[in-house]
Amino acid sequence: MALSVILITRNESRNIAACLKSVAFADEWIVVDSGSADDTADIARSLGAQVITTADWPGFGQQKNRALDAARGRWVLSLDADERVSPELAQRIREVVTKDGPAEGYELSRISRFCGQWIRHGDWYPDRVLRVFRRGRARFTDDLVHERLVVQGKVERLKGDLLHDTMPSLDDALDKMNRYSSGRALDKVKAGKRGSLFAAVTHGWWAFMRCYFLKRGFLDGRLGLVLAIYQAEGTYYRYLKMDLLARQAGKSIEPI
């Protein structure tokens, strides 16, 4: 078996069909679902995926490793349910798994849609994500959010875009900001880091400047400005939550 596609899901009935159809060329599809209340699992099964249901939620990293442990292909492609593989990228992935190399892992260029608009500048593009790898040569870190894929060996980059249809509305964006800033803050505090109001303000300010000016987010127009503010807010709340978590836990942690 050449290629396994792995996904983790929860209430992704809106996205799962388009995601799986974009990787119909794979040999196997593994979906680990954490108790969806909608028909995510049924849709995935109808498209040929093996669905594994879990009762608990250990975090993104550990959940993805569960999916990875179930894969049987020589190569693995890790996707999120709101991502699609473009035809050009599909061709490049097929070439890699057919020729079996030469690297151990491959980065993809991800382009994301924010509130209905494709974002081509700022912090979001080109968004390099490591998603294709030789099974047995990579694992995900155990982070609650923003997990990383650690590959043992050479990593190269593939041509073609990974399409990320994320956060269709501002409500979706704000909900994700709150969840991810909380998860990331907890990971940081567990690692011995501590935030502060000063760190929240300064890091938030820098996030805006980097996204809007340094990386030319202003070229994305009105939503480029909205996204830069969004990035700044997410950073601000992450550092503020780090400070509050450390104080509530009564830990003695050195300030960053």
N, C-alpha and C positions, 0 to 999 in steps of 0.2 A: 504494500500500500504506500503510495507516494505522498499524499498530502491530507492532513487532518485540519479541519477548521474548528476552533474552540471559541465558545461564547459563554458569558455568564449573563443571566437575565433576571428581571423582576418586573412584571407588568409592562411588557414590551410588545403587546399585540399590534400597536401602531407601526412598529419598525421591523419586527423579526422577519416577515416574509420577504421584504425588499432586500434585507441583508443577506439572507440565505440564498436567494435567487441570484445575487451578484457573484456568488462563489459556487455556482452549480457545477463548475469544472472540478471541484475537489472530490476526493474519494470517500471522505467521512466527515460528518458534522456532529460535534459534541456540544450540547447545550446543558449547562448546569443552572437550574432555575431555583431561586430561593423563595418559593411559596407564592408565586403569582396568583392574584385574585381574578385575573382575566384569562383569556384563552391563548396566552403565549405558548404554553407547552403543547397544546393541541395543534396549533399552526405549525410549530417546529416539527412535530412528528409527521404531519401531513406532507411535509417537504422532505422527508427522509432522514431527519436528524434523530440521533439518540439523545433522549432527554433524561437527565438525572436530577431528581428533586431533593433539595436539602432543607431541613427544618430550621437550621441555625444560620447566622450570618457572621462569619469570622472576619470579614473585611475583604476588600477587593483582591489583595495579593493572594491570600490563602484560598479564596474561592476560585481564582484562576488556576492555581496549582492543582486544585481538584479536577478541573476540566482537563488540564494537561496530563494528569496521571491516567485519565481514561483514554487518551489519544493513542492510536496505533501506527500512524503514518511515519515515514522517515522524516518528513518535514511537517511543521506546524505553522498555521496562520492564526494568530489571535486577533479577534475583532470584538468591537462593541456592537450592540444591536442597532445603534443609530448610525452605523458606518456602512458604506457600500464600496465595493471594489470596482473602479472604472475599467472599461474594456482594455485600455492600454496597460494598466497595471496588472490585470488578469493575465495578459499575454506574457509579461515579464515574470510573473510568479510561476507560470507553467514552464517557462524556460529553465528557471532555477531548479525546480523539483525534477524536471526531466534529465537535465545535465548533471544533477546531484552536486552542486557546488558553484563556485569554489570557496565561498565564505561559510561561516557557521551561522551567521545571522544577517538580516537585511533590514535597513531602515526604509520607511516609506514616507512620502511627502503628503501630509494630510491637509486638506483645505476644508474649513468649517463654515457652516451657514449659521448666522446669528440673527434671530428675529426676522428670518426670511431673506437675508442678504448674504451672499458669499463674501467672506472677509479675505482680502488678498494682501493685507499689510499688517503692521502692528505686531503684537506678540503671537498672533495666531497663524501667520504664514510667512515662510514655509515652516510648518510644524513637523519636525522630524520625529517619527515614532518607530520604535523597533518592534516589529510584529511578525516577521517571517524568520524561522530558525530551525535548525536541525534538532529533532527530538533527542533528548539525552544530553544536550550541550547547553541548556538554558533552564533557568527557574525564575519565577517571580519573587520579589521581596515580599515580606509579610506586612507591609504597610496597610493601614486601614483604607487610605485613599492615596492617589498618585503613586501607586506601586510601580516599581521598575522591573524590567526584564534584564537579567544579568546573563550574558552570553559568554561562554568559555571559548575564545577563539576570535578569528577575524570577522569584522562587520563591514559590509558594504552597503551601498544605497541603490535602490531600484527606481527606474523612471516610471512615471505615471502617478496619478493622484488617488489617494484614499479619500473618498467623499464622506464628510462628517456632517450629518443633518441634525445638528444639536440645538437645543433651546429655541424652539419655534416662537415662543412668546417671552415677554419680560418676566411674567410670573414664573415660568420655568427656570429662567436664568437666576432669579432671586432665590428660588427654592434650592437650586443646585449650589449657589454661593454659600448659603447657610450650612447645608449639609457637608460640603467639602471643606469649608474653613474650620468647622468643628472637628472633622476627622483628622485633618492635617495638623491642627493645633494639638490634638491628643497624641499623635505620633511624635511630634517635636518634644512635648513635655516628657513623654516616656523615654526619649533619647537624651534627656538631661538639659534641654534648652529652656529658656524662659523669655517671655516677651515683656513689654512695658508699653505704657501709653506713648512714650517718646518713640519707641521702636515702631509702634503701629502707625504713627503719623509720618515718620520719615520714610519708612519702607513703602507706605501707601503712596506718598508723594512721588517717590522714585518710580514706582510701578506705572503711574500715570505718565510721567515724563518719558520713560523708556518706550511705552506702548504708543503714545500719541505723537511724540516728536522724533525720538531717536530712531524708531522703527517705522516711522511715517504712517502711523495709523490715520492721520488726517486725510490721507488719500482715499479712504473708504467713506468719506463724507459724514453725514449726520450720525450714522451708526458707528463710524469709527470713533467719534467722540464718546458716544454712549458706552462702547466697549472699553475704552480707556478708563472711564470713570468706574465701570464695573470691575475691571482688573484692580484698580486702586482700592475700591471698597473691599473686595475679597481679601486683599493683602492686609489691609487695616484690621479687619475683623479677625483674621488668623492670628496676628500678633497680640491683639487685645485678649482673645480667648486663651492664648498661651499663658498670659499673665494671670488671668482669673483662675484658670485650672490649677496652676502651680500654687497659687495662694490658697485655694480651697482645699487642696491636698495637704497643705502644711509642709510642703517639701522645701528643703534648703537647696536651691538650684542656682548656680552661678548665672548672672545676667549675660545675654549674648552681646 
